[in-house]
Amino acid sequence: MPEISIQKQCATLTDLVDTESFGEPVGELPKQTDSGFFEDNNLFAGTWECELGTLKLDLDITEFCHLLKGHWILRSESGQVTEIKAGDSWVFPRGWKGTAEVVETVRKVYLVVS
């Protein structure tokens, strides 16, 4: 029988480790860290943090996110601008393309469906 997976106190985790970039950097590669706590077939969950910088995204996954801290500006290829601030939740739909500018270091919890 499967059991519940939990990652406590995500906002203050200290065990995040360096990870591959979530997207292609525009300019200098911002430092990105991650602490995954669940993986099952095509589902992945964890906490991710990114320092200041801009990433170009071309997503082949769907991802639910909740921002614990920071400020992001997302600009889709079609020109829509979405500001995300601590406390906000959103979904990156599969096929989303655009840029993600980290204005203030971000930390999010996520669930990825690949």
C-alpha positions in Angstrom: 0.0 0.0 0.0 1.4 3.4 -0.9 2.1 5.8 2.0 2.0 9.6 2.2 5.1 11.5 1.1 5.8 14.7 3.0 8.3 17.5 2.9 8.0 19.6 6.0 8.7 23.4 6.3 9.5 23.9 2.6 10.0 27.6 3.0 12.9 27.0 5.4 14.5 23.9 4.0 18.3 23.8 4.1 18.9 20.6 2.2 18.4 21.9 -1.3 21.2 20.8 -3.7 22.5 22.2 -7.0 20.3 21.0 -9.9 20.2 21.2 -13.7 18.7 24.4 -15.1 14.9 24.6 -15.4 15.5 26.5 -18.7 18.1 28.0 -20.9 19.7 31.0 -19.3 19.4 34.4 -21.0 22.8 35.9 -19.9 24.5 34.4 -16.9 23.1 31.1 -15.5 21.3 31.7 -12.2 22.0 29.3 -9.4 19.2 26.8 -9.0 18.7 24.3 -6.2 16.2 21.5 -5.5 15.0 19.0 -3.0 12.7 16.4 -4.5 10.6 14.3 -2.1 8.2 12.3 -4.4 8.6 10.4 -7.7 6.1 7.9 -9.2 6.1 7.1 -12.9 5.4 10.5 -14.5 4.9 12.6 -11.3 7.6 14.5 -9.4 7.3 16.8 -6.4 9.7 18.9 -4.5 10.9 22.4 -3.6 13.0 24.4 -6.1 14.9 27.7 -5.6 16.4 30.1 -8.2 18.5 33.2 -7.7 18.3 36.4 -9.9 18.4 35.9 -13.6 16.3 35.1 -16.7 15.5 31.6 -18.1 14.0 30.8 -21.5 11.4 28.1 -21.1 9.9 25.7 -23.7 8.0 23.2 -21.5 7.2 19.6 -22.4 5.6 19.0 -19.0 2.7 20.4 -17.0 3.6 21.8 -13.6 1.6 23.1 -10.7 3.6 25.6 -8.6 3.1 27.5 -5.4 5.6 30.4 -4.7 6.8 30.4 -1.1 9.1 33.5 -1.5 10.3 35.9 -4.2 9.0 37.6 -7.3 8.9 36.3 -10.9 7.8 37.9 -14.1 6.7 35.4 -16.7 6.5 36.6 -20.4 4.9 34.2 -22.8 5.9 34.0 -26.4 2.5 35.5 -27.3 3.3 38.6 -25.2 1.2 37.9 -22.0 3.0 39.1 -18.9 2.2 37.4 -15.6 3.7 38.5 -12.3 4.0 35.9 -9.6 4.7 36.8 -6.0 5.0 34.9 -2.7 1.7 33.2 -1.9 0.6 32.8 -5.5 -0.2 29.5 -7.2 -0.2 28.8 -10.9 0.1 26.1 -13.6 2.7 26.0 -16.4 0.8 24.1 -19.1 2.6 21.7 -21.4 3.8 23.6 -24.4 4.2 26.9 -22.6 7.0 29.0 -24.1 8.5 32.2 -22.9 10.8 33.7 -20.4 10.9 33.6 -16.6 12.7 36.6 -15.0 13.6 36.2 -11.3 13.3 39.7 -9.9 13.8 38.5 -6.3 15.1 35.0 -5.4 12.2 32.5 -5.8 11.4 29.3 -3.9 8.5 27.2 -5.1 6.9 23.9 -4.3 6.0 22.0 -7.4 4.2 18.9 -8.9 5.4 18.0 -12.3 3.4 15.7 -14.7 5.7 14.6 -17.5 
